Amino acid sequence: MITKSYNRTYRPLQLLTYGFDYRIWKLNPFGFHLTNILFHLFNALLIYYLLCLLFGNNPVYGFGYMESQTIALPACRVASIMFLIHPIHTSVVSYISGRADLLACFFMLLSMIMFLKFIKLESIICYAFSLFFAALALLSRESALILFLFIALLLFLNNEKPKRYLYLLPFILLGLLYLGLRISVFGREGLVVHASLVPLFFRVINFFGIILRYLWLLIFPLDLHLCRTIPVINYLLDIRTLLVIVFVFFSIFILIKLRKNKLVVFSALWFIIGLTPVFAYMDAYAFFRELMMAESWLYVSSCGFFIIFAFCLNLKEKVIKRAAYGSIIIFWSFLTIVNNGYWKNDLILHENILEQSPESNYLRINLIQNYLNLGLYEDALAETKKFSAYYPDTGHLYLVWGEYYLALGKLDKAIENYKMALNKDRKIFYASQRLALCYKELGEPEKALEFILESIKTEPYCVSSLVLAGDLYSVKKDFLKADKYYYLALEIDPGDLSIKEKIKNAE
């Protein structure tokens, strides 16, 4: 069930790869999953190559780390293998829509590798390729805007002179150009970020609290699921606040003590830089008293963790080292296989999410819709009552009740609840769309048009709303306006053959 406005994402390269998959595999999901797996494999190989360039013995590319602490190639391999098999990446690799993270990471790594070669070889061609891959990363996912921070980290690690940091400027300008493209596609809303509902001090506390939880999940990935939410920390005397403050001061103390160890500094800064987008979007659901903690946000950031983790296990005793490496890799691989079983279909996926996070989880709405689609009305009713306990007298609650009554064919009760949803929150465009559908079923096209146009005004990019508007105008024999909405829908989803058929019939 879609209950909110579509995200303003501009990821044309992700869509392009879907197009290639579709040409080869049509709608067979195997091919789409295969592409995701291949990109994940490539990313692990690129991480290994980058580590070898950074900390290996290569006299041309190596950073000349510290001779007494030169990193062995086997440990680099282990770090990349850990990245490859860790179960926390299931939500990126097994989820076809997670390809944006895979692509962004792939091109960001290529950009960093080419930039590293540039600052060692002074090759302008390498610099041009670094910028080119940076552009592709931005066209894959907006989180690639932080790439310039990773580039700055490479300069810092190489002890470059301040004037060399001017090489960051084209990367920053590239990010501004990307933002300009977003504006050209979405208008002024292309730069809109949700308003923060958490004061700055507690945003920082919650951010480091999420980092602490991420570290726990990386070490013990036992309860993974697609969309994780955690309660907001919103007062000073909360025991979680004290725990976070202790964690922050302990981390700062360790970094100060080990500041001369380039490996630790590099890995820790990589981990923090990779998580900076979390700070901006973690409180998207704060109005539900929950913070977002998506496991997919760890994809790029986790590289820093695996580097430190692998080299902490790089013991002198080969037998013990191999046993430690082997045990952890087998354990994580087993959990990855288990977690892939939760991606068989939407119902299993959402049941797993609610099983792991049973309390006030907003995604219960999606589980309710799955039950309704399968005709499991008793299960849907039970989940709706649970949702009512956490979100009483809210627009989304009335929307869920509307869906329940619509599935039962009780249009009058459905209309009543959809209207209540709109009274609570006019931005729930889906309620307006469903009201239009109900009135269409009741043979009242004028009322249906009133609500569908209101829905489109709130969310102009919803294809199903545009198609429904076209259908309603077709019923009224106003084919000119029907074509207008059909063509708008086709512009958003040019591959939908059913829309083309509707246009043909309207003509």
Kinemage of the C-alpha trace (Angstrom):
@kinemage 1
@onewidth
@group {chain A} dominant
@subgroup {mainchain}
@vectorlist {calphas} color= white
{ca met a 1} P 0.000 0.000 0.000
{ca ile a 2} L 1.339 3.419 -0.951
{ca thr a 3} L 0.300 5.946 1.660
{ca lys a 4} L 2.650 8.829 1.105
{ca ser a 5} L 4.059 10.906 -1.733
{ca tyr a 6} L 6.620 9.204 -3.934
{ca asn a 7} L 10.232 9.895 -3.070
{ca arg a 8} L 11.912 12.525 -5.213
{ca thr a 9} L 14.663 10.223 -6.431
{ca tyr a 10} L 16.652 10.840 -9.594
{ca arg a 11} L 18.444 7.592 -10.461
{ca pro a 12} L 18.487 7.239 -14.255
{ca leu a 13} L 21.398 4.795 -14.316
{ca gln a 14} L 19.511 2.409 -12.049
{ca leu a 15} L 16.552 2.535 -14.430
{ca leu a 16} L 18.885 2.001 -17.399
{ca thr a 17} L 20.212 -1.235 -15.899
{ca tyr a 18} L 16.634 -2.402 -15.329
{ca gly a 19} L 16.029 -1.739 -19.013
{ca phe a 20} L 18.965 -3.942 -19.990
{ca asp a 21} L 17.737 -6.686 -17.663
{ca tyr a 22} L 14.267 -6.490 -19.124
{ca arg a 23} L 15.583 -6.851 -22.692
{ca ile a 24} L 17.369 -10.059 -21.728
{ca trp a 25} L 15.140 -11.582 -19.066
{ca lys a 26} L 11.782 -9.844 -19.567
{ca leu a 27} L 9.977 -10.132 -16.192
{ca asn a 28} L 11.930 -13.146 -14.959
{ca pro a 29} L 13.258 -12.018 -11.544
{ca phe a 30} L 16.233 -14.392 -11.803
{ca gly a 31} L 18.023 -12.117 -14.247
{ca phe a 32} L 17.482 -9.026 -12.107
{ca his a 33} L 18.814 -10.836 -9.033
{ca leu a 34} L 21.792 -12.107 -11.016
{ca thr a 35} L 22.760 -8.556 -11.975
{ca asn a 36} L 22.611 -7.485 -8.332
{ca ile a 37} L 24.818 -10.398 -7.286
{ca leu a 38} L 27.382 -9.597 -9.982
{ca phe a 39} L 27.613 -5.943 -8.944
{ca his a 40} L 28.050 -7.007 -5.313
{ca leu a 41} L 30.862 -9.343 -6.357
{ca phe a 42} L 32.521 -6.573 -8.385
{ca asn a 43} L 32.304 -4.243 -5.381
{ca ala a 44} L 34.074 -6.778 -3.163
{ca leu a 45} L 36.847 -7.133 -5.764
{ca leu a 46} L 37.203 -3.355 -6.033
{ca ile a 47} L 37.475 -3.061 -2.248
{ca tyr a 48} L 40.272 -5.641 -2.288
{ca tyr a 49} L 42.069 -3.768 -5.064
{ca leu a 50} L 41.660 -0.409 -3.291
{ca leu a 51} L 43.075 -1.843 -0.036
{ca cys a 52} L 46.050 -3.259 -1.885
{ca leu a 53} L 46.740 0.129 -3.452
{ca leu a 54} L 46.374 1.921 -0.127
{ca phe a 55} L 48.248 -0.360 2.226
{ca gly a 56} L 50.160 -2.882 0.154
{ca asn a 57} L 53.844 -2.954 -0.704
{ca asn a 58} L 53.373 -1.614 -4.227
{ca pro a 59} L 56.124 1.018 -4.611
{ca val a 60} L 54.168 2.926 -7.258
{ca tyr a 61} L 50.685 3.153 -5.807
{ca gly a 62} L 51.194 2.267 -2.136
{ca phe a 63} L 50.883 4.974 0.490
{ca gly a 64} L 54.009 3.835 2.319
{ca tyr a 65} L 51.904 2.991 5.375
{ca met a 66} L 54.333 2.011 8.170
{ca glu a 67} L 56.927 -0.612 7.373
{ca ser a 68} L 56.503 -2.378 10.695
{ca gln a 69} L 52.747 -2.568 10.221
{ca thr a 70} L 52.441 -3.212 6.487
{ca ile a 71} L 49.167 -4.931 5.808
{ca ala a 72} L 49.407 -8.424 4.366
{ca leu a 73} L 47.510 -9.264 1.203
{ca pro a 74} L 45.697 -12.227 2.841
{ca ala a 75} L 44.161 -9.836 5.387
{ca cys a 76} L 43.019 -7.554 2.538
{ca arg a 77} L 41.349 -10.551 0.959
{ca val a 78} L 39.613 -11.438 4.213
{ca ala a 79} L 38.235 -7.880 4.554
{ca ser a 80} L 36.765 -8.046 1.035
{ca ile a 81} L 35.385 -11.558 1.641
{ca met a 82} L 33.703 -10.352 4.831
{ca phe a 83} L 32.102 -7.561 2.832
{ca leu a 84} L 30.994 -10.080 0.209
{ca ile a 85} L 29.325 -12.630 2.513
{ca his a 86} L 28.055 -10.555 5.431
{ca pro a 87} L 24.278 -11.078 5.938
{ca ile a 88} L 23.583 -7.391 6.592
{ca his a 89} L 23.955 -6.781 2.848
{ca thr a 90} L 21.048 -9.113 2.068
{ca ser a 91} L 18.664 -6.152 2.035
{ca val a 92} L 20.731 -4.580 -0.750
{ca val a 93} L 21.660 -7.600 -2.862
{ca ser a 94} L 18.464 -9.678 -2.582
{ca tyr a 95} L 16.225 -6.628 -2.907
{ca ile a 96} L 16.119 -5.732 -6.599
{ca ser a 97} L 15.454 -2.074 -5.777
{ca gly a 98} L 18.657 -2.107 -3.719
{ca arg a 99} L 20.600 -1.900 -6.972
{ca ala a 100} L 20.945 1.861 -6.529
{ca asp a 101} L 23.263 1.220 -3.553
{ca leu a 102} L 25.212 -1.394 -5.517
{ca leu a 103} L 25.712 0.899 -8.484
{ca ala a 104} L 26.612 3.937 -6.402
{ca cys a 105} L 29.196 1.936 -4.434
{ca phe a 106} L 30.625 0.431 -7.648
{ca phe a 107} L 31.240 3.788 -9.314
{ca met a 108} L 32.374 5.488 -6.097
{ca leu a 109} L 35.051 2.811 -5.644
{ca leu a 110} L 36.141 3.178 -9.268
{ca ser a 111} L 36.331 6.947 -8.823
{ca met a 112} L 38.462 6.596 -5.675
{ca ile a 113} L 40.778 4.089 -7.344
{ca met a 114} L 41.325 6.374 -10.333
{ca phe a 115} L 41.862 9.384 -8.048
{ca leu a 116} L 44.391 7.407 -6.025
{ca lys a 117} L 46.281 6.618 -9.215
{ca phe a 118} L 46.082 10.266 -10.221
{ca ile a 119} L 47.709 11.598 -7.047
{ca lys a 120} L 50.471 8.992 -7.346
{ca leu a 121} L 51.092 9.146 -11.093
{ca glu a 122} L 49.984 12.742 -11.807
{ca ser a 123} L 47.958 11.388 -14.743
{ca ile a 124} L 45.284 13.816 -15.909
{ca ile a 125} L 43.573 10.913 -17.691
{ca cys a 126} L 43.114 9.140 -14.349
{ca tyr a 127} L 41.663 12.334 -12.888
{ca ala a 128} L 39.209 12.642 -15.802
{ca phe a 129} L 38.114 9.033 -15.301
{ca ser a 130} L 37.701 9.671 -11.579
{ca leu a 131} L 35.292 12.538 -12.324
{ca phe a 132} L 33.492 10.439 -14.942
{ca phe a 133} L 32.863 7.611 -12.482
{ca ala a 134} L 31.795 10.163 -9.862
{ca ala a 135} L 29.136 11.420 -12.290
{ca leu a 136} L 27.898 7.857 -12.869
{ca ala a 137} L 27.714 7.320 -9.109
{ca leu a 138} L 25.517 10.406 -8.734
{ca leu a 139} L 23.242 9.167 -11.514
{ca ser a 140} L 22.914 5.896 -9.584
{ca arg a 141} L 21.983 7.236 -6.146
{ca glu a 142} L 21.887 10.630 -4.457
{ca ser a 143} L 23.990 9.369 -1.533
{ca ala a 144} L 27.019 9.611 -3.853
{ca leu a 145} L 27.032 13.327 -3.020
{ca ile a 146} L 29.364 12.377 -0.145
{ca leu a 147} L 32.005 11.036 -2.548
{ca phe a 148} L 34.074 14.224 -2.244
{ca leu a 149} L 34.515 13.414 1.467
{ca phe a 150} L 36.027 10.035 0.577
{ca ile a 151} L 38.306 11.761 -1.929
{ca ala a 152} L 39.343 14.197 0.817
{ca leu a 153} L 40.099 11.172 3.017
{ca leu a 154} L 42.508 9.837 0.378
{ca leu a 155} L 44.286 13.201 0.278
{ca phe a 156} L 44.453 13.288 4.075
{ca leu a 157} L 45.844 9.757 4.248
{ca asn a 158} L 48.549 10.673 1.726
{ca asn a 159} L 49.555 13.783 3.726
{ca glu a 160} L 48.936 16.015 0.724
{ca lys a 161} L 49.646 19.751 0.862
{ca pro a 162} L 46.637 22.064 1.372
{ca lys a 163} L 46.702 23.307 -2.230
{ca arg a 164} L 46.152 19.745 -3.449
{ca tyr a 165} L 42.711 19.828 -1.842
{ca leu a 166} L 41.668 22.122 -4.704
{ca tyr a 167} L 41.255 18.913 -6.685
{ca leu a 168} L 38.079 18.412 -4.650
{ca leu a 169} L 36.430 21.428 -6.259
{ca pro a 170} L 35.343 19.675 -9.508
{ca phe a 171} L 33.756 16.890 -7.447
{ca ile a 172} L 31.806 19.470 -5.444
{ca leu a 173} L 30.745 21.273 -8.633
{ca leu a 174} L 29.657 17.931 -10.067
{ca gly a 175} L 27.404 17.463 -7.045
{ca leu a 176} L 25.895 20.914 -7.587
{ca leu a 177} L 25.274 20.044 -11.249
{ca tyr a 178} L 23.475 16.887 -10.118
{ca leu a 179} L 21.268 18.952 -7.798
{ca gly a 180} L 20.505 21.201 -10.764
{ca leu a 181} L 19.373 18.158 -12.750
{ca arg a 182} L 17.085 17.167 -9.879
{ca ile a 183} L 15.506 20.624 -9.952
{ca ser a 184} L 15.002 20.381 -13.724
{ca val a 185} L 13.182 17.057 -13.249
{ca phe a 186} L 11.191 17.718 -10.067
{ca gly a 187} L 11.150 21.503 -9.864
{ca arg a 188} L 11.855 23.225 -6.576
{ca glu a 189} L 10.703 20.116 -4.708
{ca gly a 190} L 13.822 18.372 -6.019
{ca leu a 191} L 15.778 19.930 -3.158
{ca val a 192} L 13.131 19.423 -0.482
{ca val a 193} L 14.229 17.408 2.536
{ca his a 194} L 11.744 16.506 5.264
{ca ala a 195} L 11.555 18.932 8.152
{ca ser a 196} L 13.415 17.716 11.211
{ca leu a 197} L 11.185 16.925 14.164
{ca val a 198} L 14.081 16.237 16.549
{ca pro a 199} L 16.165 19.042 18.150
{ca leu a 200} L 19.794 19.222 16.979
{ca phe a 201} L 21.321 17.945 20.250
{ca phe a 202} L 19.104 14.867 20.265
{ca arg a 203} L 19.635 14.362 16.524
{ca val a 204} L 23.348 13.999 17.302
{ca ile a 205} L 22.619 11.688 20.251
{ca asn a 206} L 20.275 9.549 18.140
{ca phe a 207} L 22.779 9.483 15.276
{ca phe a 208} L 25.542 8.043 17.448
{ca gly a 209} L 22.996 5.734 19.057
{ca ile a 210} L 22.226 4.341 15.602
{ca ile a 211} L 25.953 3.961 14.894
{ca leu a 212} L 26.311 1.924 18.087
{ca arg a 213} L 23.432 -0.323 17.014
{ca tyr a 214} L 24.945 -0.707 13.549
{ca leu a 215} L 28.231 -1.857 15.065
{ca trp a 216} L 26.366 -4.458 17.121
{ca leu a 217} L 24.538 -5.718 14.033
{ca leu a 218} L 27.769 -5.972 12.055
{ca ile a 219} L 29.292 -8.205 14.722
{ca phe a 220} L 26.131 -10.131 15.635
{ca pro a 221} L 23.768 -10.015 12.607
{ca leu a 222} L 21.058 -12.147 14.205
{ca asp a 223} L 17.810 -10.206 13.709
{ca leu a 224} L 18.063 -8.605 10.290
{ca his a 225} L 15.116 -7.247 8.313
{ca leu a 226} L 14.448 -4.754 5.562
{ca cys a 227} L 13.159 -1.723 7.407
{ca arg a 228} L 14.324 -1.361 10.964
{ca thr a 229} L 12.945 1.331 13.254
{ca ile a 230} L 14.009 2.215 16.786
{ca pro a 231} L 12.431 4.502 19.418
{ca val a 232} L 13.570 8.130 19.451
{ca ile a 233} L 15.826 9.246 22.305
{ca asn a 234} L 14.278 12.549 23.325
{ca tyr a 235} L 15.289 13.325 26.900
{ca leu a 236} L 18.598 13.718 28.674
{ca leu a 237} L 18.116 11.316 31.598
{ca asp a 238} L 17.346 8.376 29.328
{ca ile a 239} L 19.808 5.547 30.029
{ca arg a 240} L 20.361 5.328 26.260
{ca thr a 241} L 21.575 8.943 26.241
{ca leu a 242} L 24.187 8.133 28.873
{ca leu a 243} L 25.239 5.005 26.967
{ca val a 244} L 25.689 6.989 23.745
{ca ile a 245} L 27.731 9.694 25.488
{ca val a 246} L 30.026 7.041 26.992
{ca phe a 247} L 30.386 5.421 23.558
{ca val a 248} L 31.298 8.733 21.893
{ca phe a 249} L 33.921 9.669 24.479
{ca phe a 250} L 35.391 6.158 24.429
{ca ser a 251} L 35.618 6.271 20.613
{ca ile a 252} L 37.314 9.678 20.688
{ca phe a 253} L 39.775 8.427 23.319
{ca ile a 254} L 40.684 5.377 21.189
{ca leu a 255} L 41.166 7.489 18.058
{ca ile a 256} L 43.422 9.937 19.905
{ca lys a 257} L 45.511 7.096 21.300
{ca leu a 258} L 45.811 5.468 17.866
{ca arg a 259} L 45.978 8.643 15.786
{ca lys a 260} L 49.354 7.644 14.318
{ca asn a 261} L 47.927 4.379 13.066
{ca lys a 262} L 46.771 5.227 9.544
{ca leu a 263} L 44.790 2.035 9.248
{ca val a 264} L 42.599 2.849 12.248
{ca val a 265} L 42.149 6.511 11.263
{ca phe a 266} L 41.312 5.642 7.657
{ca ser a 267} L 38.845 2.883 8.561
{ca ala a 268} L 37.083 4.869 11.296
{ca leu a 269} L 36.705 7.956 9.099
{ca trp a 270} L 35.482 5.792 6.202
{ca phe a 271} L 32.821 4.284 8.468
{ca ile a 272} L 31.622 7.690 9.730
{ca ile a 273} L 31.673 9.349 6.280
{ca gly a 274} L 29.638 6.498 4.822
{ca leu a 275} L 26.945 7.050 7.452
{ca thr a 276} L 26.595 10.832 7.062
{ca pro a 277} L 23.395 10.461 4.949
{ca val a 278} L 21.835 8.701 7.955
{ca phe a 279} L 22.060 11.937 9.923
{ca ala a 280} L 19.888 13.661 7.323
{ca tyr a 281} L 17.184 11.028 6.933
{ca met a 282} L 17.054 8.995 10.138
{ca asp a 283} L 14.117 10.993 11.576
{ca ala a 284} L 11.861 10.693 8.524
{ca tyr a 285} L 9.371 8.749 10.672
{ca ala a 286} L 9.869 10.807 13.837
{ca phe a 287} L 6.183 11.771 13.793
{ca phe a 288} L 5.576 8.072 14.554
{ca arg a 289} L 8.051 8.339 17.466
{ca glu a 290} L 10.405 6.098 15.503
{ca leu a 291} L 13.772 6.540 13.775
{ca met a 292} L 14.709 4.858 10.518
{ca met a 293} L 17.677 2.509 10.650
{ca ala a 294} L 17.778 0.879 7.237
{ca glu a 295} L 20.390 -1.842 6.922
{ca ser a 296} L 21.027 -0.782 3.315
{ca trp a 297} L 22.516 2.493 4.604
{ca leu a 298} L 25.479 0.451 5.843
{ca tyr a 299} L 26.492 -0.838 2.424
{ca val a 300} L 29.297 1.614 1.655
{ca ser a 301} L 30.065 2.464 5.270
{ca ser a 302} L 30.603 -1.157 6.330
{ca cys a 303} L 33.869 -1.318 4.361
{ca gly a 304} L 35.563 0.663 7.132
{ca phe a 305} L 34.335 -1.794 9.748
{ca phe a 306} L 35.491 -4.870 7.821
{ca ile a 307} L 38.968 -3.408 7.345
{ca ile a 308} L 39.488 -2.932 11.094
{ca phe a 309} L 37.778 -6.210 11.953
{ca ala a 310} L 39.882 -8.237 9.519
{ca phe a 311} L 43.167 -6.802 10.689
{ca cys a 312} L 42.280 -7.144 14.364
{ca leu a 313} L 42.098 -10.871 13.622
{ca asn a 314} L 45.386 -10.812 11.715
{ca leu a 315} L 47.127 -12.795 14.462
{ca lys a 316} L 50.695 -14.068 14.350
{ca glu a 317} L 49.686 -17.674 14.976
{ca lys a 318} L 48.582 -18.870 11.545
{ca val a 319} L 46.497 -21.769 12.851
{ca ile a 320} L 44.540 -19.549 15.262
{ca lys a 321} L 44.182 -16.828 12.637
{ca arg a 322} L 42.802 -19.223 10.040
{ca ala a 323} L 40.435 -20.751 12.581
{ca ala a 324} L 39.150 -17.287 13.570
{ca tyr a 325} L 38.736 -16.177 9.957
{ca gly a 326} L 37.086 -19.450 8.957
{ca ser a 327} L 34.666 -19.575 11.881
{ca ile a 328} L 33.404 -16.036 11.351
{ca ile a 329} L 33.085 -16.406 7.585
{ca ile a 330} L 31.169 -19.714 7.942
{ca phe a 331} L 28.899 -18.214 10.605
{ca trp a 332} L 28.097 -15.113 8.555
{ca ser a 333} L 27.650 -17.151 5.351
{ca phe a 334} L 25.114 -19.402 7.090
{ca leu a 335} L 23.154 -16.348 8.295
{ca thr a 336} L 23.220 -14.887 4.776
{ca ile a 337} L 21.666 -18.075 3.384
{ca val a 338} L 18.994 -18.011 6.109
{ca asn a 339} L 18.195 -14.345 5.542
{ca asn a 340} L 17.744 -14.870 1.808
{ca gly a 341} L 14.815 -17.121 2.653
{ca tyr a 342} L 12.887 -14.110 3.915
{ca trp a 343} L 12.812 -12.605 0.411
{ca lys a 344} L 10.620 -15.230 -1.274
{ca asn a 345} L 7.571 -12.929 -1.450
{ca asp a 346} L 6.089 -9.775 0.081
{ca leu a 347} L 4.105 -11.653 2.718
{ca ile a 348} L 7.122 -13.513 4.129
{ca leu a 349} L 9.193 -10.325 3.971
{ca his a 350} L 6.727 -8.225 5.953
{ca glu a 351} L 5.937 -11.006 8.419
{ca asn a 352} L 9.662 -11.225 9.150
{ca ile a 353} L 9.920 -7.465 9.654
{ca leu a 354} L 7.023 -7.462 12.111
{ca glu a 355} L 8.332 -10.566 13.879
{ca gln a 356} L 11.687 -8.897 14.504
{ca ser a 357} L 10.177 -5.499 15.287
{ca pro a 358} L 6.675 -6.259 16.607
{ca glu a 359} L 5.844 -2.992 18.301
{ca ser a 360} L 5.003 0.357 16.702
{ca asn a 361} L 6.298 -0.516 13.230
{ca tyr a 362} L 4.794 1.576 10.457
{ca leu a 363} L 5.288 -1.232 7.913
{ca arg a 364} L 2.435 -3.143 9.540
{ca ile a 365} L 0.327 -1.313 6.939
{ca asn a 366} L 2.069 -3.259 4.176
{ca leu a 367} L 1.470 -6.582 5.941
{ca ile a 368} L -2.236 -5.720 6.279
{ca gln a 369} L -2.399 -4.990 2.551
{ca asn a 370} L -0.695 -8.319 1.776
{ca tyr a 371} L -3.318 -10.160 3.822
{ca leu a 372} L -6.140 -8.280 2.089
{ca asn a 373} L -4.704 -9.085 -1.358
{ca leu a 374} L -4.647 -12.779 -0.426
{ca gly a 375} L -8.160 -12.693 1.017
{ca leu a 376} L -6.926 -13.376 4.559
{ca tyr a 377} L -9.408 -10.970 6.128
{ca glu a 378} L -9.189 -12.314 9.676
{ca asp a 379} L -5.420 -11.896 9.706
{ca ala a 380} L -5.806 -8.405 8.231
{ca leu a 381} L -8.328 -7.489 10.943
{ca ala a 382} L -6.014 -8.732 13.706
{ca glu a 383} L -3.091 -6.687 12.349
{ca thr a 384} L -5.315 -3.634 11.913
{ca lys a 385} L -6.279 -3.809 15.589
{ca lys a 386} L -2.584 -3.953 16.505
{ca phe a 387} L -1.928 -0.923 14.308
{ca ser a 388} L -4.818 0.871 16.047
{ca ala a 389} L -3.159 0.347 19.429
{ca tyr a 390} L 0.005 2.136 18.317
{ca tyr a 391} L -1.480 4.861 16.077
{ca pro a 392} L -4.968 5.683 17.457
{ca asp a 393} L -7.029 8.354 15.743
{ca thr a 394} L -4.511 8.995 12.948
{ca gly a 395} L -5.055 9.492 9.244
{ca his a 396} L -3.151 6.346 8.391
{ca leu a 397} L -5.272 4.278 10.770
{ca tyr a 398} L -8.479 5.395 9.041
{ca leu a 399} L -6.826 4.678 5.699
{ca val a 400} L -6.140 1.100 6.799
{ca trp a 401} L -9.742 0.654 7.955
{ca gly a 402} L -10.864 2.004 4.597
{ca glu a 403} L -8.789 -0.636 2.817
{ca tyr a 404} L -10.249 -3.348 5.014
{ca tyr a 405} L -13.856 -2.371 4.307
{ca leu a 406} L -13.151 -1.875 0.601
{ca ala a 407} L -11.775 -5.428 0.395
{ca leu a 408} L -14.992 -6.669 2.038
{ca gly a 409} L -17.053 -4.738 -0.509
{ca lys a 410} L -18.546 -2.392 2.138
{ca leu a 411} L -18.157 0.791 0.118
{ca asp a 412} L -20.112 3.013 2.508
{ca lys a 413} L -17.860 2.112 5.451
{ca ala a 414} L -14.781 2.432 3.242
{ca ile a 415} L -15.821 5.936 2.105
{ca glu a 416} L -16.460 6.982 5.687
{ca asn a 417} L -12.973 5.938 6.785
{ca tyr a 418} L -11.197 7.387 3.747
{ca lys a 419} L -12.836 10.746 4.449
{ca met a 420} L -11.775 10.529 8.075
{ca ala a 421} L -8.213 9.889 6.872
{ca leu a 422} L -8.322 13.045 4.762
{ca asn a 423} L -9.758 15.062 7.644
{ca lys a 424} L -6.761 14.027 9.726
{ca asp a 425} L -4.168 14.568 6.997
{ca arg a 426} L -4.938 16.130 3.603
{ca lys a 427} L -1.560 14.947 2.281
{ca ile a 428} L -2.610 11.283 2.236
{ca phe a 429} L -3.235 11.314 -1.514
{ca tyr a 430} L -3.974 7.586 -1.536
{ca ala a 431} L -7.174 8.170 0.461
{ca ser a 432} L -8.399 10.590 -2.225
{ca gln a 433} L -7.536 8.054 -4.910
{ca arg a 434} L -9.446 5.297 -3.143
{ca leu a 435} L -12.453 7.573 -2.640
{ca ala a 436} L -12.451 8.173 -6.380
{ca leu a 437} L -12.404 4.424 -6.952
{ca cys a 438} L -15.310 3.895 -4.531
{ca tyr a 439} L -17.461 6.564 -6.180
{ca lys a 440} L -16.649 5.141 -9.598
{ca glu a 441} L -17.926 1.761 -8.397
{ca leu a 442} L -21.076 3.492 -7.100
{ca gly a 443} L -21.672 5.060 -10.527
{ca glu a 444} L -20.940 8.640 -9.415
{ca pro a 445} L -18.214 9.833 -11.855
{ca glu a 446} L -18.493 13.515 -10.875
{ca lys a 447} L -17.632 12.822 -7.247
{ca ala a 448} L -14.981 10.368 -8.351
{ca leu a 449} L -13.350 13.039 -10.546
{ca glu a 450} L -13.380 15.526 -7.696
{ca phe a 451} L -11.357 13.212 -5.473
{ca ile a 452} L -8.991 11.865 -8.129
{ca leu a 453} L -8.033 15.399 -9.198
{ca glu a 454} L -7.376 16.248 -5.553
{ca ser a 455} L -5.169 13.159 -5.311
{ca ile a 456} L -3.206 14.174 -8.426
{ca lys a 457} L -2.796 17.696 -7.097
{ca thr a 458} L -1.162 16.272 -3.956
{ca glu a 459} L 0.898 13.644 -5.815
{ca pro a 460} L 1.231 14.384 -9.563
{ca tyr a 461} L 3.559 11.423 -10.263
{ca cys a 462} L 1.254 8.559 -9.266
{ca val a 463} L 0.602 6.552 -12.442
{ca ser a 464} L -2.471 4.728 -11.097
{ca ser a 465} L -4.131 8.049 -10.190
{ca leu a 466} L -3.441 9.492 -13.647
{ca val a 467} L -4.834 6.381 -15.324
{ca leu a 468} L -7.950 6.475 -13.138
{ca ala a 469} L -8.495 10.128 -14.089
{ca gly a 470} L -8.245 9.138 -17.738
{ca asp a 471} L -10.745 6.318 -17.203
{ca leu a 472} L -13.225 8.679 -15.520
{ca tyr a 473} L -13.005 11.205 -18.341
{ca ser a 474} L -13.475 8.365 -20.827
{ca val a 475} L -16.687 7.403 -18.993
{ca lys a 476} L -17.832 11.017 -19.473
{ca lys a 477} L -16.872 10.801 -23.188
{ca asp a 478} L -14.374 13.637 -22.688
{ca phe a 479} L -11.635 11.865 -24.646
{ca leu a 480} L -9.456 14.948 -24.997
{ca lys a 481} L -8.953 15.179 -21.225
{ca ala a 482} L -8.759 11.397 -20.966
{ca asp a 483} L -5.826 11.409 -23.410
{ca lys a 484} L -4.158 14.182 -21.395
{ca tyr a 485} L -3.988 12.024 -18.270
{ca tyr a 486} L -3.152 8.843 -20.145
{ca tyr a 487} L -0.196 10.562 -21.815
{ca leu a 488} L 0.984 11.954 -18.466
{ca ala a 489} L 0.897 8.424 -17.057
{ca leu a 490} L 2.710 7.049 -20.123
{ca glu a 491} L 5.404 9.696 -19.783
{ca ile a 492} L 6.160 8.409 -16.267
{ca asp a 493} L 5.842 4.717 -17.199
{ca pro a 494} L 6.514 4.436 -20.964
{ca gly a 495} L 6.695 0.634 -20.837
{ca asp a 496} L 3.086 0.112 -19.678
{ca leu a 497} L 1.291 -1.432 -22.650
{ca ser a 498} L -2.119 -1.187 -20.956
{ca ile a 499} L -1.886 2.627 -20.988
{ca lys a 500} L -1.084 2.595 -24.700
{ca glu a 501} L -4.155 0.438 -25.268
{ca lys a 502} L -6.316 2.911 -23.337
{ca ile a 503} L -5.007 5.782 -25.481
{ca lys a 504} L -5.806 3.790 -28.604
{ca asn a 505} L -9.342 3.104 -27.423
{ca ala a 506} L -9.874 6.758 -26.400
{ca glu a 507} L -8.961 7.840 -29.911
